[in-house]
């Protein structure tokens, strides 16, 4: 069984895009400390807004044009802001019931606009504390601790009531979540039944649907639903360590869980991922997709933009996949007017996860 995950310090230095980590002592096995973040991504980590552009942010360039004194002053102020030193503490935790509202917020559009038992789904994730991680800021965590200390100053009766009520409150804002759920282990839960129905309903290709139904009904004992939700600009070195921690925990669970049944539930043979991508409307046939690759060096638009960079790697190594339509009221950013937001389901063999880890590590660490 795991204990509370280690705390990592991210120090953003002026004119330096690297991050230095000082890990605290760990009683049990743990992932290695994560390395460099981009300063732009770190600043945007705390943004709650809907992403306007899922692509990796590019370096901001100064535009030379005639400007008045007020504009010059504004630019100077912006430059001063970009040179500020920001220190951010993150903490990694096992999921627990107090994280309910933060996790539900991250998962609110997981199945598009489909009405399903999302609360039950969140409960499953939080109940599985040995495999999975939530990421919070240390500041919000310390604020909750201070609030608890203040409550201790009240009289005994009031204090007891407040503590009972406080146990139902979220302990800090959640910036990222990762987990893996076994379809067979939780098949009797309403949320998993509805999830399966949704997946079958959105798959329109007959042959693919046959494979999907067989996987969900006959091979679900070794099928894991891989979930990774986070703020859109969550730094990728952090995301890398979340994946590495998850797959390590899955391996440990096959040995450390108390019963053979639970240990077997983590012996995955396949993983399923449900995610979103942007597909270029001008690349709707094969010939146009081939031409897009040939013209890539001519600044042609990409045929597909992956909201999560790791999804491109998963799609490269997946056994099979399919896309599906999303609700019409799901807005597309104005700078992606030539793209259509689509859903994507992928099935990846567990034996290929080592390839994913190597490719993703190379992408993040260069």
N, C-alpha and C positions, 0 to 999 in steps of 0.2 A: 504493500500500500504506500501511497505517496504522502508526503507532508507538504506544507505550504511552499510554493515555488519561490526561487530566489529573487531578490530585488536587484535591479540593475540601474546604474546611474549613467545618464546620457549627458555629456558635457559638450555644448555647442560653442566652439570658439569662433571669434570674428575672423573672417576670411579663411576659414578652415572648415571643410565639409566632413571631417572625420569625427567619430564619436568614441570616447574612451569609456570602458565599462569597468566598474570595480565590484565584482560579484561578492556577495556575502557568503558566509559559510553555509554549506548544504549538508543536511544529515543523510539524505538518500541520494540515489542516482539523479542526475540532472543534466540538461543540455548545456553545452559550452556557451560562454557569454557571446552576445552578438556584437558585430563590429559596426562599420561606418554607415551613417545615415546622411542623406542630403539635407542641407539646412532648409531648403524650400519645402521638402516633404515634411520635415519635422514641424515647421510652422503651420502647415496645412493640416497636420494630424488632428489639431484641436478644432477644425472647422466642422460644423454640424450640417452645413448646407448640402443640398443635392449637387452631385458633381456636374460641372458645366462641361468638362472635357475629360474623359477617362484616360486619355493618353498621358504618358509620362511628361510632367511639366518640363518645358525647355527653358534654357537660360534667358532671363529677361534682358533685352537689349535697349540701350538708350536711343531714342529717336531724335535726331538733330533737326530742329525746325525753329522758325522765329517764335519766340515766346516772350511774354511780358514778365515783369518782376514777380508778380504773384505766382505764376507758374514755376519760375525758378525757385522761389521759396518752397513751394510744395515739393519739388523734386529733391531739394536739399533735405527736407524733412523725411522724405521717403528713404533717401540714402542713409540718413542717420538711423532710421528704424531697422534697416537691413543689417546694420553693423552692431546691433545690440547683442550682448551675450545672454543667451537663454539657457537655463538649467532645468532639465525635466527629469523627474524620477518616475520610472515605471515599475510596477510590481506584477509578477506572474502568480496566479492563484488557481487552485483547484476550483471547479464550478461548485456553487452551493446555492441553496434556496434563496438567500438574500439577494442574489444576482438576477432574480426573475425579470424585473422590469427592464433592466439594461440589456439583457440578452433578447428579450422579446422585441425591443426597439430595433436591434440589429437585424432581426429575422422577419420584420413585419412585411417585407415584400419578397420573401424567399420564394414563394410560389405565385408570384405576380399578384393578381387580384383575387385569387381563388379563396373562397371561404372554407376554412378548415379549422381543426382543433389545434391552433397555434400554441395556445397555453399548455395543452397537454404535451406538445412537442418540446417546448421549453423545459417542462418538468422532467422529461426523460433525459435531456442533456445535463441538467443540473443534478439529477440523481446519480449520474454516472461520474463520480468524482475522481476515479482512478485513471481515466483516460479522457483527456480534454483539458483546456486551459482558457482562462479569461485574463485579459490584460486591463489593468486600471492604472490611473495616475496616483502616485504616492500622496500628492497634495489632498486629493479628495478622500483618500483613505485616512490620512491623519486628521482631517476635519471631522470625520465620523468618530474617530477615537476621542477627540477632544469633546465632542458632543456627549459621548457616553460618560466621560469623566465629570462633566458638569451635572449630568443627571444624578450622579452619586451624592450630590450635595442636598438633594431633596429628602424629605422624610421617608421612612422605610416603606410605607404603604404606597405612596405615590411613585417611589423609585421602582418598586416591584412591578407596578402596572405599566410604567413607561418602558421598562426593559422588555416586557412581554410584547408591547407594541413595537418597540424598536427592532426586535428580531425579525419583524416582517418587512422592514424597510431595506432598500438597497444600500449596500456599503460601497459607495464610490461609483463614479461613472465608468462604464465599460467601453474600451476602445477597440477591442478585438476579441474574437471567440474562435476556437477550433475544437472539433470533436469528431467522433466516428461512431455511428450507431448500427448495430446488427439488425437487419430486417427481420430475421426469424425470431430473435430473442424478444423483440417487442411487437410481434405481429398481431397480438390480440388487442393492442392499444388502438383507440379510435383514430388518433393522428396518423399512425402508420398505415392503417387501412385506407384512409382518405388520401394519403400521399401516393400510395400505389394506384388508386383509382385515377388520380390526377395525371400521373405519369403515362398511364395507358391511354387516357383520353387525348393527350396532346400529341401522341405519336401517330402520324398519318400514313406513313409508309407501311404497307402490309407485311413485308419480310422483316423489317426492323421491329414492328410490333410483336411479331411471333417470338423473336429473340428476347424482347423485353419481358413479355408475359412468362416465358419459360424461366428467365432469370429471377423474376420476382416471386414466382410460385413454386418452382421446383429446385432452384439453386440458391434460395434466400438464406440458407443456413450459414453460408460462407460469404454473404454479400454485405458489405458495409457502406453506409451512406456517409460520405466524407463532407463535412460542413466547415467552411472557413468564411466567416463574415467579419467585416471590420469597416472602420471609416475609410472612405475612398482613397485618401492620401496617406494611409498608414505606411510608414517607411518599410521598404522591402527587406532590409536586414532583419527587422523584427518579424516580418511574415516568414522569412526563411527559418528562423529559430522556432517559430510556432509549429511549422511542419515537421522539423527535425524532432522536436519534443514529442509531438503526437505519435510519430511512427516508432520512436523509442519506447514510449509508454505502451503502445500496442504490443510490442515485443515482450516487455516486462510483464504485461497482464497475462500473457499465455503461460507464464510461470508462477506469478505471485498471487493470482486471484484465489480465493478460499475454496472454490468448488471446481470440479472438472467441467461442469456445464458452462460456468462463466468463463473459464479459461478457453474452452473451445469456441465460445462466441467471438473471441478476438483472433481466431485463426482464419483470417479473411483470405479468400482466393480472388475476389474482385471488389473494387470500389466503384461506387456510383457518385457522380457529381452533377449538381444542378446549378447552372450559372447563367450569365447573360453576356452577350457580345453585340457589337455593332457591325452590320453587314452593309457594304456599299451597294446602293441601288443600281449603280451602273455596271455591276458585275453579276448579272443574274444568269449568265450562261457560261459554259465551259470555255469557249473561245475567248470571251472577254476576260475571264479569270487568268487564262494563260497570257493574254496580252498585258494584263496588269503587272504580272511578274516581270515581263520583258522590259516594261517601261518604268520599273521601280527607280532606276537611276535618273529618270527624267522628272522626278518629283511628282509622279502620279500618285493619286490617292491609294491608300492601302485597301485591298478588297475586304479585309476584316480587321476590326480593332477590338482587342481583348480588354475588357474592363479590368480584369486581373491578369497581370503578366504571366503568372504561373499557369493559367488556363491554356495558353498557347502550347506550353510544354506538355500538359496533360493530353491535349488533342493530338499532338504528334505521336504519343506513345499509346494512345487508347486503342482498345480492341475494336470498338465501333461507337458511333455517336449519332445524334440527330438534333436538328434545330426545330423550334416551334414558335408560333406566333404569340406575341404578347398583347396585352390590352391596348386598344387604340388610344386610351387616355394617358398612357405612360409617355411623358414628354421626352423629346429628343433635343439635346442642346443645339442652339442655333448654329454653332460652328460645325455641327455634324449634320447639316441639312441634307446632305447626299447619302446619309446612312439611315438604316432602319434598325431599331433595337430588337433583338431576337433572343429567345431562350435557347439554351444549349444543354443537352444531357450527354454525359460521357461515361463510358464504362472502361475502367483501367484494371488490368491484371495486377494482383498484389506482387507478383514476381518482378514486375517492371517498376516498382516504386523506387528501387535503388537507382535506376536510370533517371527518374524524375529528380531525386535528391541531388544527384551529381550535376545534372543540367541546370537546375535552379540555383545551386550553390555557385556554379560558374557564372551564371547570369548576374547574380547579386554581387558577388565578390570580385568579379572581373577576372 
